């Protein structure tokens, strides 16, 4: 007996209708081939077809993100045209009339940027065509540029909406659509921030109401391509041309085949940090990211070429931007392996929480006691920033995960999240910015070097002053997204009674009211000794993430090695206990 594996007629009809309306010959041909294979009984093609038409992409972390390909569950020109039409309708509906410098009413304004990924330039031009036809004054970036340049431009040009076509650090097969809002539809401090509720839901409703893609009006021209010096204008805002005298710190930089290499190098040069060695194999934008398994500086192996270059040139610091340059990773030489400025063989990548603490410590010296200044970090980031802020008399606020929340904190003076995102100049870019953060970290490292000290020395100082806050992460990547809620539910229904040898005294469902934050999927567990674990699904990748933090008291610098050993032992035990509780 055989089973007919051919798809249902409704699925084939939907696929054929989609293909007939698709303006892109490449994805149209891809879909036709899938349909033909599925009709002949190819079960893999049938499953792929069913997956692509299992629903429609939904707005997640500030927009859309998915694998490239044909169908409503992939990133393609049909999805982008519909998204642009829905977004334009939303902007026209919620924005009150803007005014120009003379006080006259003007049309809503948009800025559209894009990176160097496959499809990015086409998606950006399609967006400009739809916006222009809808009556929105549209400014298009002149070339692939970093996300922070787009985020700056939304504020600098007083735009009502911004779109950045990027999938950030996702695999090469992905692309995405990140949305910012400005104008009078949002609070003044949130202008130029990524979208949050209710705008995400309202935009999704507008997209769902868009008719056939072939009926969406598209202008052939009429938008403005910004001049090439828009990149220099951003740099002028972030690092004035005469920002600093020449410094001797030797830096290795990798843009990981992304668009940040030139901009970050120039920002460092303007700050007097001209001794920059860009990893040659990763210097130019390449949408295939050929030298890394994942173009994410957090992933194991992503910094291997940068560290090899650092050893070869005797670097003092390694900086790694992700492909759209809104994040930065930092690696430092380990004492005793050649020394700062020597030919160190051992390097250590700093955790995002460590860099956040270093930048927060530096910012605290500038903002200490200043009324209205606020430091902020996400709930999954270390609690150390709150201790640093309190010691300096600075207000501190925790937010939900993501810079769409951190950046809109009123009075924000410094903000960060553990996933290598830092906002050191919120008056310029109301988002994470891996370029200005790279300059800030390098500048701090150079100042310390002149004193015979290092970034690691400052981390020791902070541990002695506030206790050792040690963090780790258990990240579970899944092929079946259905596994994530099952694992989370298992932990929620039967949380451990103790972790790392300490009794669990708090179990908080972050989706329930009463946490002081908007409801979000996740679970927070706290033990009697201050250990904290937060478990939540990733907003951008098929992962369940567990964020671990332990706090170890430190009696003095001599006690640091023992405190670190204790913290790592506790973190290891907690990881193992979580894996068992999640059924891994």
LUMBADREN-637277 format. One line per field, with one value per residue (C-alpha): residue number from 0; x, y, z. Coordinates in steps of 0.2 Angstrom, whole numbers. Layout:
<nodes>
i = [NUM:...]
x = [X:...]
y = [Y:...]
z = [Z:...]
</nodes>
This chain:
<nodes>
i = [0:1:2:3:4:5:6:7:8:9:10:11:12:13:14:15:16:17:18:19:20:21:22:23:24:25:26:27:28:29:30:31:32:33:34:35:36:37:38:39:40:41:42:43:44:45:46:47:48:49:50:51:52:53:54:55:56:57:58:59:60:61:62:63:64:65:66:67:68:69:70:71:72:73:74:75:76:77:78:79:80:81:82:83:84:85:86:87:88:89:90:91:92:93:94:95:96:97:98:99:100:101:102:103:104:105:106:107:108:109:110:111:112:113:114:115:116:117:118:119:120:121:122:123:124:125:126:127:128:129:130:131:132:133:134:135:136:137:138:139:140:141:142:143:144:145:146:147:148:149:150:151:152:153:154:155:156:157:158:159:160:161:162:163:164:165:166:167:168:169:170:171:172:173:174:175:176:177:178:179:180:181:182:183:184:185:186:187:188:189:190:191:192:193:194:195:196:197:198:199:200:201:202:203:204:205:206:207:208:209:210:211:212:213:214:215:216:217:218:219:220:221:222:223:224:225:226:227:228:229:230:231:232:233:234:235:236:237:238:239:240:241:242:243:244:245:246:247:248:249:250:251:252:253:254:255:256:257:258:259:260:261:262:263:264:265:266:267:268:269:270:271:272:273:274:275:276:277:278:279:280:281:282:283:284:285:286:287:288:289:290:291:292:293:294:295:296:297:298:299:300:301:302:303:304:305:306:307:308:309:310:311:312:313:314:315:316:317:318:319:320:321:322:323:324:325:326:327:328:329:330:331:332:333:334:335:336:337:338:339:340:341:342:343:344:345:346:347:348:349:350:351:352:353:354:355:356:357:358:359:360:361:362:363:364:365:366:367:368:369:370:371:372:373:374:375:376:377:378:379:380:381:382:383:384:385:386:387:388:389:390:391:392:393:394:395:396:397:398:399:400:401:402:403:404:405:406:407:408:409:410:411:412:413:414:415:416:417:418:419:420:421:422:423:424:425:426:427:428:429:430:431:432:433:434:435:436:437:438:439:440:441:442:443:444:445:446:447:448:449:450:451:452:453:454:455:456:457:458:459:460:461:462:463:464:465:466:467:468:469:470:471:472:473:474:475:476:477:478:479:480:481:482:483:484:485:486:487:488:489:490:491:492:493:494:495:496:497:498:499:500:501:502:503:504:505:506:507:508:509:510:511:512:513:514:515:516:517:518:519:520:521:522:523:524:525:526:527:528:529:530:531:532:533:534:535:536:537:538:539:540:541:542:543:544:545:546:547:548:549:550:551:552:553:554:555:556:557:558:559:560:561:562:563:564:565:566:567:568:569:570:571:572:573:574:575:576:577:578:579:580:581:582:583]
x = [0:7:3:0:13:7:1:-17:-24:-27:-9:-4:-17:-10:8:4:-6:9:21:10:10:29:38:55:59:72:59:46:56:61:43:38:52:45:28:33:43:29:16:28:27:44:40:54:47:30:35:45:30:19:31:32:13:10:6:13:29:24:32:44:59:55:50:53:67:67:76:76:64:47:31:23:34:50:59:56:49:31:33:43:31:16:26:30:12:5:19:15:-3:1:12:-1:-14:-5:6:-1:5:23:30:46:58:47:32:23:15:25:23:28:46:55:73:77:94:101:116:125:115:107:92:94:97:81:71:76:72:55:51:56:45:30:33:34:19:9:14:28:44:57:76:86:104:116:125:125:129:128:112:118:119:101:96:105:97:79:82:94:81:66:58:42:48:64:67:83:85:96:96:110:120:109:115:119:102:92:87:76:66:69:57:59:47:49:37:23:16:29:35:49:62:57:59:71:68:63:44:35:17:4:13:19:1:-6:7:3:-15:-12:-1:-15:-27:-16:-23:-15:3:1:-11:1:6:25:33:46:56:53:63:79:95:105:123:138:143:129:141:153:138:135:153:153:139:147:165:169:184:195:190:207:226:235:236:247:234:236:219:213:196:185:168:165:161:149:146:155:173:176:165:172:190:186:178:193:205:195:197:216:216:224:234:220:223:208:207:210:200:184:187:175:156:152:134:140:151:163:175:163:150:138:142:139:154:146:148:163:176:169:184:198:205:205:214:227:229:231:245:254:254:256:239:233:214:202:186:173:157:143:138:127:139:126:135:153:163:179:194:209:226:228:242:257:255:266:258:249:257:267:265:252:247:232:217:200:184:175:157:144:140:159:159:143:150:166:157:144:159:166:149:146:162:154:136:138:125:117:99:88:102:97:107:97:99:88:82:93:109:119:113:131:126:113:126:138:124:118:136:137:120:113:95:94:80:78:68:62:75:79:85:68:64:81:82:66:69:67:83:94:112:119:111:117:111:122:121:135:123:128:121:135:128:109:107:114:108:93:98:113:128:143:153:152:154:170:177:172:180:196:197:196:209:221:218:221:237:244:242:250:233:220:202:204:211:195:184:194:191:172:172:181:169:152:155:159:145:148:137:135:122:114:108:98:96:81:76:58:51:37:51:53:36:37:53:48:32:41:52:37:27:41:54:69:68:86:100:118:115:104:85:74:65:56:48:41:31:36:20:10:5:14:32:33:36:25:21:34:37:49:53:64:71:80:89:92:111:106:108:97:91:80:73:66:64:75:66:77:83:76:83:78:90:94:103:113:121:129:136:151:157:175:185:199:210:219:202:198:205:195:179:181:184:168:158:163:159:142:138:143:132:117:120:119:104:95:99:92:76:74:76:92]
y = [0:17:34:49:62:75:92:97:106:122:123:121:134:146:143:145:162:168:164:173:189:188:202:193:180:171:168:164:151:144:142:134:121:117:115:104:93:92:87:72:66:73:73:85:98:96:98:114:121:118:126:142:143:139:157:174:182:192:207:202:211:228:221:205:193:176:166:172:163:163:162:171:164:170:186:191:206:201:201:217:226:222:227:243:247:242:253:267:266:266:281:291:286:290:304:322:334:338:355:361:374:389:381:375:358:345:327:313:309:292:286:269:261:244:233:221:205:196:206:221:234:228:228:245:252:243:251:269:266:261:275:288:282:284:302:300:310:297:298:283:279:280:263:249:257:252:252:266:278:274:276:293:299:296:308:320:322:322:308:300:282:273:256:247:231:220:203:209:194:180:167:171:164:177:195:207:223:234:248:264:278:296:311:315:297:293:302:314:303:288:297:287:271:254:250:243:239:245:250:233:226:240:239:220:224:236:224:210:223:226:219:210:214:219:232:241:258:260:275:274:289:304:298:307:297:305:311:300:311:306:293:308:318:303:303:321:319:304:308:327:328:335:324:318:319:304:289:273:259:246:239:224:227:214:219:201:203:217:235:243:242:258:268:261:263:281:284:277:288:303:299:298:279:277:261:250:233:227:208:207:191:199:218:219:216:199:192:174:177:164:163:161:148:161:180:183:189:179:163:151:153:170:179:167:177:193:185:177:194:202:190:193:212:213:221:229:227:217:224:215:223:212:213:229:236:240:228:226:212:216:204:208:200:190:196:185:180:193:208:223:229:213:197:190:172:171:182:183:189:200:196:208:211:215:228:235:237:245:258:261:264:277:285:286:297:309:308:306:315:323:326:317:305:287:271:256:238:224:211:198:208:209:218:226:241:245:244:256:268:268:271:287:293:289:283:265:256:238:235:221:213:223:240:245:246:252:267:274:276:294:303:289:293:275:259:241:223:208:203:215:230:247:265:277:293:292:310:305:287:281:263:251:258:247:261:274:260:254:271:272:255:259:276:269:255:269:280:265:259:276:273:255:247:237:234:219:229:240:224:219:236:234:216:222:237:228:210:198:197:182:178:164:158:142:144:129:131:120:115:113:129:119:113:130:132:114:116:132:125:110:122:133:118:110:123:117:119:124:130:129:123:138:137:145:159:167:160:174:171:187:185:188:205:212:211:230:227:224:205:195:176:171:164:172:162:169:160:164:168:180:168:173:163:170:158:166:162:172:186:184:166:148:147:145:156:154:169:164:176:172:185:181:192:198:202:211:209:194:185:188:171:161:171:168:149:148:158:147:131:138:143:125:117:128:125:106:108:118:105:92:102:106:87:90]
z = [0:-5:3:-9:-3:-16:-8:-6:-21:-10:-6:-25:-29:-17:-22:-41:-37:-27:-41:-54:-44:-39:-48:-45:-59:-47:-33:-46:-54:-37:-32:-49:-47:-29:-36:-50:-38:-26:-39:-44:-26:-20:-1:4:-9:-3:15:10:1:16:27:16:15:33:38:35:43:59:66:79:86:78:61:50:49:40:26:9:-3:-11:-1:13:27:18:14:-4:-14:-12:7:7:-5:6:22:14:9:26:35:23:28:46:45:36:48:64:60:63:50:52:50:41:48:42:51:36:35:25:20:32:29:28:28:20:23:18:21:9:11:-4:-9:3:-11:-20:-5:0:-18:-18:-1:-8:-23:-12:1:-13:-22:-5:-4:9:6:5:8:2:8:-6:-3:9:26:45:54:66:51:47:66:67:50:56:70:61:46:58:49:54:49:46:38:38:27:37:46:57:63:56:44:26:19:30:28:38:39:54:57:67:71:74:72:83:84:98:113:111:119:108:92:81:91:85:85:100:104:99:83:78:80:70:56:55:53:40:30:32:24:9:-7:-22:-23:-42:-36:-24:-32:-35:-41:-54:-47:-35:-20:-15:-14:0:-4:-1:13:24:32:36:43:55:60:63:75:84:84:79:66:79:93:99:98:90:102:101:105:92:87:76:69:60:52:49:30:35:31:46:42:34:45:61:55:51:68:77:67:71:89:87:86:69:72:66:57:48:46:27:24:32:27:12:13:7:9:9:25:18:33:48:51:58:56:74:85:100:91:94:81:74:80:76:61:71:86:74:66:84:88:72:74:93:96:112:108:96:91:80:73:68:49:51:64:78:90:95:103:113:116:127:129:145:157:157:139:131:140:133:117:116:106:117:113:124:122:131:123:136:139:134:153:156:142:148:166:159:148:162:174:162:160:178:180:168:174:193:203:187:189:176:170:169:166:158:154:149:162:156:158:173:189:191:181:194:208:198:195:213:219:208:212:195:192:185:176:170:153:143:132:116:112:107:125:132:120:124:143:147:152:145:147:145:140:136:134:136:118:114:111:119:118:123:114:115:110:93:90:100:97:100:90:88:80:94:107:98:100:118:123:113:121:138:134:128:144:155:145:148:167:165:168:158:155:166:180:180:180:196:204:201:208:224:225:222:222:208:196:185:170:158:145:140:122:114:95:89:71:77:85:93:105:113:122:127:136:144:150:158:168:172:178:188:193:203:221:222:210:213:231:235:238:225:233:218:202:192:175:165:155:170:177:192:186:184:165:150:149:139:137:150:167:181:195:210:224:242:238:224:210:195:180:166:153:137:118:107:97:82:81:84:101:119:130:148:156:172:185:202:214:224:238:237:252:242:227:234:236:218:211:224:221:202:204:216:203:189:199:203:186:179:192:187:169:172:183:169:156:166:170:152:147:137]
</nodes>
